[in-house]
Amino acid sequence: MSDPAHVPAILQEPRRVRYLKIIALFKILKGLLLFGLGFSLLFLNSRPVWLEQISDWADDQILLHHSKPVHFLLAKLQDVLAGGGALRATALLSLFYCAVLFTEGFGVYFQKRWAEWLMICATGALIPVEIRHLWHRLMGHGPILAALLILLANCFIVWFLYLVLKRDKAETYAERKPELVETS
């Protein structure tokens, strides 16, 4: 990379824009999923009658009355939903993060530099949490494929956006300061 004219293939204009749009759509999709989660948690929280009906239906369909642990867990879930404190906080946090993802996604889709910085900071801040989550899955022998794929995708996003911003900064600097031509 000592040659300033050399641009890696991943940073060439058509590919760079394509990757930025894919990353933006990925973030928007995550935002839509979190919006659905947050909205449904707020909606179900205000409908304890619906929750009781769902619980009764599940009890009839899968004969939960024969399974004491499952019945206990569903009763605890119903208590949490009826209380609403933790669930409401989770719903509001989900909606807040959904707004961050939408801001990142739409900003990067329209190739705004501030959105690329926001995405690097927000995504990079979550990587240690994802590593911890993956570590606990490894120790607990839980399924790790999805957690590993999300971690790798977010590491790629941070790395790629760093390269894009570094390249843009170099191009901006080169435009402002013309090269001095040596004459011999």
N, C-alpha and C positions, 0 to 999 in steps of 0.2 A: 504494500500500500504506500510505498514511497513515491510512486508516480501519482501526482495529483490528478492527472487526466483519467486514471483508471478508476472506474466505478464498479463495485461488486454487482453481480447480476441482480441480487435481491433488492438493490437500491436504485436500479435503473428505472426511469420514469413510469413505464406502463406496469411493471411488476410492483413497484413500490405502492402505486395508487391502488392496485388490485389487492395487495396485502392489507393496506390500510382500510379498505372497504370491507374486507372479510373480518378483520378485527372489530370494526365498528358494528357490523351486523351481529357478531358473536356477543358483544356487550349489550346491544339492544335486545337480543333474544334473552340473555340473562336478566335484563331489566323487566322484560315482559313476564318471565316466570316469577320473579320476586313481586311484581305488582299483583299477579294472580294469588300468590301466597298471602301477601299482606292484606289484600282486600278480602279474601275469603276468611282469614282469621278474624278480622274485624266484623265481618258479616255473621259468621257462625257464633261469635262471642255474644252477639245480641239476640241470638235465637236458641235459647236453651230447650225450648219445646221441640225444635227440629232435631237437636242433638239427642234428646231422649228417644225420639222416634227412630233415628238411625241406630241407636244402641239397641232398642227393642227389636228392630228388624234383623240386625246382625246376630242377636241372641237367638232368634227363631231360626235363622238360616243356617248357622254353623253350630248350633246346639252348645252355646257358650256356657250354659248353666252346668255342664259337665266338666268344664275346665276352670278350676278355681283361680289359677294364676292369671289367665286371660281376663276373667271376670274382674279380678282385683285391679288389673292395669286399666281396663276400660272405665271402671269406677273412679280411679284416680284421674284419668284424663277428663272425665266429666266434671270432677271437682275443680280441676284447673280451669276448664272452660267456663264453669259457672262463676268462679271467683274473678276471672278476667284480668287480674293485675299483670301477671307474667306474660300471658298470651297477648294482651293489648300492647304491652311494651315490645314484644317480638314483632307484632304486626306493624307498629309504627316504625321500628328500626328497619324492617323489611321495606316499607314504603320509602323511607329516607334513602336507603342504599339503592333502591330502584331509581330514584330521581338522579342520584350520582351516576349510575350506569347509563341512563338515558342521556344525560348531559355529555358524558364521555363519548358514548356511541355516536350521537348525532354530530357532535363537534368534530370528531375524527373523520366521520363520513364526509363532512364538508371541508376537511383538511385544514382545520384551525389549529394553529400552533399551541395555543393555550390549552386546548383539549388534549393534545398529545402529552403535554406536561402533566395535566391533571390525571390522565390515564396511567402514566408512569408512576406517579406518586401513590395513587389509590391502589393500583394493582401491586406495586412493589411492597406496599405496607401490609398487604394480605399474605404475601409469600411466606413469612415466618409462621403465621397462623396455619397455613396449609401444610407446611412441613411438620409442625407439631401434630396436626390432625393425622397426617400420613404415618408419623411415628407411632402414635397411639393405635392406629389400625394394624400396623405391623406387629406391635407387642400383643395386641388382643386377637390376632389371627383373624381379623375381619376382612371383608372384601376391600382391596386396595386399588383396583384398576381404575375406577372412576376418579378417586382422589389423586392418583398419580397422573392421569391424563389432564386433570384440571391444573395441577401444579406445573406440569410441563407446558401447557398452553399459556399460562400466565407468565412463566419465565420467558417463553418465546416473545410474548407481547412486549414485556419490559425491554428485552434485548433489542428487538427490532425497532421499537420506537426510540430507544437510545441512539441506535445507528442513524435513524432518519433525522433526528434532531441534531446530532453531531455533524452529519453531512450538510444539512441546511445551514448550520452555523458557519461551516467552512465556506460554503458557496456565498453566503451573505458577506463574509469577511473579504473574500476574493473580489466580489463586485465593488466593494467600497475602496479597496486598496489595490490599484492596478500594479501589476508586476513591473519591477524595474528591469529594463533591458540593459544588459551589460554590452558594452562595445569594446572590442579589442583592437 
